[in-house]
Amino acid sequence: MPHHSSDLVLGKSVIYPSAYDATLLFPIPRAGARQEIALTTSHLPFEGWDLWNAYEMSWLNTKGLPQVALLRVKVPCSSPNIIESKSFKLYLNSFNQTRFDSSDAVLARLQQDLSQAAGARVSIDLLAPHAFEAESISEFRGINLDAQDVAIEHYEPTAELLSLAKESALNGTDSSDLITQTLFSRLLKSNCPVTQQPDWACVQIHYTGLPIDHAGLLKYIVSFRMHNGFHENCVERIFVDLMRTCQPQSLSVYARYTRRGGLDINPWRATPGMSAPSSERSARQ
């Protein structure tokens, strides 16, 4: 069950746990933020997940020897709750001085606790040290929106900045033709709604539909710069605004946020049937 907002540890001084404690996890219902953009949980226009990478995962084996791993968690966007990030960090730190029989036992405990907090079954991988070398850095591919020389006036989300492209801007391409494009920007920034700390991200947009105006899209992405919203909520707002304004046949929005407290969050939302992005991370992460 989600906790009361007064229990939120984000932005407060806390004592770090010395032993495993599943009650540290703080679920936040998705419904509130979705209501702000006129979404109902029973009729979501997208599918997807929130990919969490945890880089400070450790526990003790039965002899008391510390073990380390990389933790990868996918929370389905259909789950009723997100998990507040500082509570997630504190929960993972509660493993640090706790003994487990095996990594499988750790995995089972994570599976149970995180699924209960999210309100749906999550997907979990523990990457052992021998697999670290296979982890790769990969930047988004596509058209770099940031190369444009545009004037910025809005720093709160402004959907009116979005529009379809005019024929004159398409180098002779008929603006009534459907196209498939992949676009990205490294200029997505929002703020934590509790602490006001900045959250930095690179966002990739892949769509099939009438051409979207690139200048307006970049201005729109930058307009999140002073917006207070959790990572997941920002990506859903981008998806919804693009669908409502530009009405593509298919759309994928994927944001890779830089890490904080040993965690990064990477929300992906897409129209049903689109291929999921890879789990690679960027150099900034």
C-alpha positions as CSV (number, residue, x, y, z in Angstrom):
1,M,0.0,0.0,0.0
2,P,1.3,3.5,-0.8
3,H,2.4,5.4,2.3
4,H,1.1,8.8,3.4
5,S,2.9,11.8,1.9
6,S,4.1,12.8,5.4
7,D,6.2,9.6,5.5
8,L,8.2,10.7,2.4
9,V,12.0,10.6,3.1
10,L,13.0,12.6,0.1
11,G,14.5,15.9,1.1
12,K,14.8,14.9,4.8
13,S,17.8,13.9,6.9
14,V,17.6,10.2,7.6
15,I,19.6,7.6,9.4
16,Y,20.9,5.0,7.0
17,P,19.8,1.5,7.8
18,S,22.1,-1.0,9.4
19,A,20.0,-4.1,8.5
20,Y,17.6,-5.2,5.8
21,D,14.3,-3.3,5.9
22,A,11.6,-3.7,3.2
23,T,9.4,-1.0,4.9
24,L,11.8,1.7,3.7
25,L,10.3,1.5,0.2
26,F,7.9,4.4,-0.5
27,P,5.3,3.8,-3.3
28,I,3.8,6.8,-5.0
29,P,0.5,6.3,-7.0
30,R,0.9,7.1,-10.7
31,A,-2.8,8.2,-10.9
32,G,-2.3,11.7,-9.5
33,A,0.2,12.9,-12.1
34,R,-1.7,11.1,-14.9
35,Q,-4.9,13.0,-13.9
36,E,-3.0,16.3,-14.5
37,I,-2.6,15.3,-18.2
38,A,-6.1,13.8,-18.5
39,L,-5.0,10.2,-18.5
40,T,-7.0,7.4,-16.9
41,T,-5.2,4.3,-15.8
42,S,-7.8,2.1,-17.4
43,H,-7.2,3.5,-20.9
44,L,-3.5,4.3,-21.2
45,P,-2.4,5.3,-24.7
46,F,1.0,3.7,-24.3
47,E,2.9,0.7,-23.0
48,G,6.4,0.6,-21.6
49,W,8.5,0.5,-18.4
50,D,10.8,2.4,-16.1
51,L,14.3,1.0,-16.1
52,W,16.2,1.5,-12.9
53,N,20.0,0.8,-12.8
54,A,21.5,0.6,-9.3
55,Y,25.3,0.8,-9.1
56,E,25.7,0.4,-5.4
57,M,24.2,-3.0,-4.8
58,S,26.0,-5.0,-2.1
59,W,25.3,-7.6,0.6
60,L,27.3,-10.1,2.8
61,N,27.6,-13.8,2.1
62,T,27.2,-16.4,4.9
63,K,30.9,-15.8,5.9
64,G,30.4,-12.1,6.1
65,L,32.3,-11.3,3.0
66,P,30.8,-8.4,1.0
67,Q,29.4,-9.2,-2.5
68,V,28.7,-6.6,-5.2
69,A,26.6,-6.6,-8.3
70,L,24.8,-4.2,-10.7
71,L,21.1,-4.3,-10.3
72,R,18.7,-3.7,-13.2
73,V,14.9,-3.4,-12.5
74,K,12.1,-2.8,-15.0
75,V,8.8,-1.6,-13.5
76,P,5.9,-1.9,-16.0
77,C,4.2,1.4,-16.7
78,S,0.9,-0.4,-16.0
79,S,1.8,-0.7,-12.3
80,P,-0.2,1.4,-10.0
81,N,2.8,2.9,-8.3
82,I,6.2,4.3,-8.9
83,I,8.9,3.9,-6.2
84,E,10.3,7.1,-4.7
85,S,14.0,7.2,-5.5
86,K,15.5,8.0,-2.1
87,S,13.4,5.3,-0.4
88,F,14.8,2.9,-3.1
89,K,18.3,3.9,-2.3
90,L,17.8,3.5,1.5
91,Y,16.1,0.1,0.9
92,L,19.1,-1.1,-1.2
93,N,21.5,0.2,1.4
94,S,19.7,-2.0,4.0
95,F,21.2,-5.0,2.3
96,N,24.8,-3.8,2.9
97,Q,25.3,-5.5,6.3
98,T,22.8,-8.3,5.8
99,R,23.9,-11.9,5.2
100,F,22.3,-14.0,2.4
101,D,22.8,-17.6,1.4
102,S,23.3,-16.8,-2.2
103,S,22.7,-14.2,-4.9
104,D,19.5,-16.1,-5.8
105,A,18.2,-15.4,-2.3
106,V,19.0,-11.7,-2.8
107,L,17.2,-11.8,-6.2
108,A,14.2,-13.4,-4.7
109,R,14.0,-10.8,-1.9
110,L,14.3,-8.0,-4.3
111,Q,11.6,-9.5,-6.6
112,Q,9.2,-9.8,-3.7
113,D,9.7,-6.4,-2.2
114,L,9.9,-4.3,-5.3
115,S,6.9,-6.0,-6.9
116,Q,4.9,-5.4,-3.8
117,A,5.9,-1.7,-3.7
118,A,5.1,-1.2,-7.4
119,G,1.8,-3.1,-7.2
120,A,2.8,-5.3,-10.1
121,R,5.5,-7.9,-10.9
122,V,8.8,-6.2,-11.8
123,S,11.6,-7.7,-13.9
124,I,15.0,-8.0,-12.1
125,D,18.5,-8.8,-13.1
126,L,21.6,-9.0,-10.9
127,L,24.8,-8.6,-12.9
128,A,27.8,-10.3,-11.2
129,P,31.2,-8.7,-11.5
130,H,32.3,-11.1,-14.2
131,A,29.6,-9.5,-16.5
132,F,30.7,-5.9,-15.8
133,E,33.1,-5.9,-18.8
134,A,30.2,-6.5,-21.2
135,E,28.4,-3.3,-20.1
136,S,28.7,-0.7,-22.9
137,I,28.2,3.0,-23.4
138,S,26.0,4.0,-26.3
139,E,24.7,7.4,-27.3
140,F,21.3,8.0,-28.8
141,R,21.2,7.8,-32.6
142,G,19.1,9.9,-35.0
143,I,18.8,13.6,-35.8
144,N,20.3,15.8,-33.1
145,L,17.8,18.5,-32.3
146,D,20.3,20.5,-30.3
147,A,22.3,21.6,-33.4
148,Q,19.5,24.1,-34.1
149,D,20.0,27.8,-33.4
150,V,16.7,28.7,-31.7
151,A,15.6,31.4,-29.2
152,I,14.1,30.1,-26.0
153,E,11.3,31.9,-24.1
154,H,9.5,29.1,-22.2
155,Y,10.9,27.2,-19.2
156,E,7.6,25.5,-18.1
157,P,6.0,22.7,-20.3
158,T,4.3,24.5,-23.2
159,A,2.5,22.1,-25.6
160,E,1.6,25.0,-27.9
161,L,5.3,25.0,-29.1
162,L,4.7,21.7,-30.8
163,S,3.4,21.6,-34.4
164,L,3.7,19.8,-37.7
165,A,6.4,21.0,-40.0
166,K,5.7,23.2,-42.9
167,E,6.6,22.1,-46.4
168,S,9.2,24.9,-46.8
169,A,11.2,23.5,-43.9
170,L,11.4,19.9,-45.3
171,N,13.8,20.5,-48.3
172,G,11.2,19.7,-50.9
173,T,9.5,16.9,-49.0
174,D,5.8,17.0,-49.2
175,S,4.6,17.8,-45.7
176,S,1.5,15.6,-46.3
177,D,3.7,12.5,-46.7
178,L,4.1,10.1,-43.7
179,I,7.7,9.7,-42.6
180,T,9.6,7.8,-40.0
181,Q,12.1,9.7,-37.9
182,T,14.3,9.3,-34.9
183,L,15.2,12.5,-33.0
184,F,17.1,13.1,-29.8
185,S,18.1,15.9,-27.5
186,R,20.5,16.1,-24.6
187,L,18.8,19.2,-23.2
188,L,16.0,17.7,-21.2
189,K,16.1,18.9,-17.6
190,S,13.4,18.9,-15.0
191,N,13.4,19.3,-11.2
192,C,12.5,17.0,-8.4
193,P,9.1,18.0,-7.2
194,V,10.1,17.6,-3.5
195,T,13.7,18.8,-3.3
196,Q,13.9,21.0,-6.4
197,Q,17.2,19.3,-7.3
198,P,17.8,19.2,-11.1
199,D,17.3,16.0,-13.0
200,W,19.3,15.8,-16.3
201,A,18.4,13.6,-19.2
202,C,18.8,12.7,-22.9
203,V,15.5,12.0,-24.7
204,Q,15.0,10.1,-27.9
205,I,11.7,10.3,-29.9
206,H,10.9,7.9,-32.7
207,Y,7.7,8.3,-34.7
208,T,5.9,7.5,-37.9
209,G,3.5,10.2,-39.0
210,L,3.3,13.6,-40.6
211,P,6.7,15.5,-40.1
212,I,7.1,17.2,-36.7
213,D,8.6,20.7,-36.6
214,H,12.1,20.3,-35.2
215,A,12.5,23.8,-33.9
216,G,9.3,23.7,-32.0
217,L,10.1,20.2,-30.6
218,L,13.4,21.4,-29.3
219,K,11.8,24.5,-27.7
220,Y,9.2,22.2,-26.1
221,I,11.8,19.9,-24.7
222,V,13.7,22.8,-23.2
223,S,10.5,24.1,-21.7
224,F,10.7,21.4,-19.1
225,R,13.8,23.1,-17.6
226,M,12.0,24.6,-14.6
227,H,9.3,22.0,-14.3
228,N,8.8,20.1,-11.1
229,G,8.0,16.5,-12.0
230,F,9.3,13.0,-11.5
231,H,11.1,11.4,-14.4
232,E,8.2,9.0,-15.2
233,N,5.7,11.8,-15.2
234,C,7.8,14.0,-17.5
235,V,8.1,11.3,-20.2
236,E,4.4,10.6,-20.1
237,R,3.6,14.3,-20.5
238,I,6.0,14.5,-23.5
239,F,4.3,11.4,-25.1
240,V,0.8,12.7,-24.5
241,D,1.5,16.2,-25.8
242,L,3.1,14.8,-29.0
243,M,0.2,12.4,-29.6
244,R,-2.4,15.1,-29.0
245,T,-0.8,17.8,-31.1
246,C,1.0,15.9,-33.9
247,Q,-1.1,12.7,-33.9
248,P,1.6,10.3,-35.2
249,Q,0.6,6.8,-36.2
250,S,3.2,5.4,-33.8
251,L,5.4,7.0,-31.2
252,S,8.2,6.1,-28.8
253,V,9.6,8.4,-26.1
254,Y,12.6,7.2,-24.1
255,A,14.6,9.3,-21.6
256,R,17.9,8.3,-20.0
257,Y,18.4,10.3,-16.8
258,T,21.7,10.8,-15.1
259,R,22.2,8.9,-11.8
260,R,21.7,10.3,-8.4
261,G,22.5,8.3,-5.2
262,G,23.8,5.4,-7.2
263,L,20.5,5.1,-9.2
264,D,19.5,6.2,-12.7
265,I,15.9,6.0,-14.0
266,N,15.0,5.5,-17.7
267,P,11.3,5.7,-18.5
268,W,10.1,4.5,-21.9
269,R,6.6,5.0,-23.3
270,A,5.4,3.9,-26.7
271,T,2.3,3.1,-28.7
272,P,1.6,-0.7,-28.5
273,G,3.8,-3.0,-30.7
274,M,6.9,-0.9,-30.9
275,S,10.3,-2.4,-30.3
276,A,11.7,-1.7,-26.8
277,P,15.0,0.2,-26.6
278,S,18.2,-1.4,-25.4
279,S,19.4,-1.2,-21.8
280,E,22.7,0.5,-22.7
281,R,23.5,3.8,-21.0
282,S,25.1,7.0,-22.2
283,A,28.4,8.5,-21.1
284,R,26.6,11.1,-18.9
285,Q,25.1,8.3,-16.8
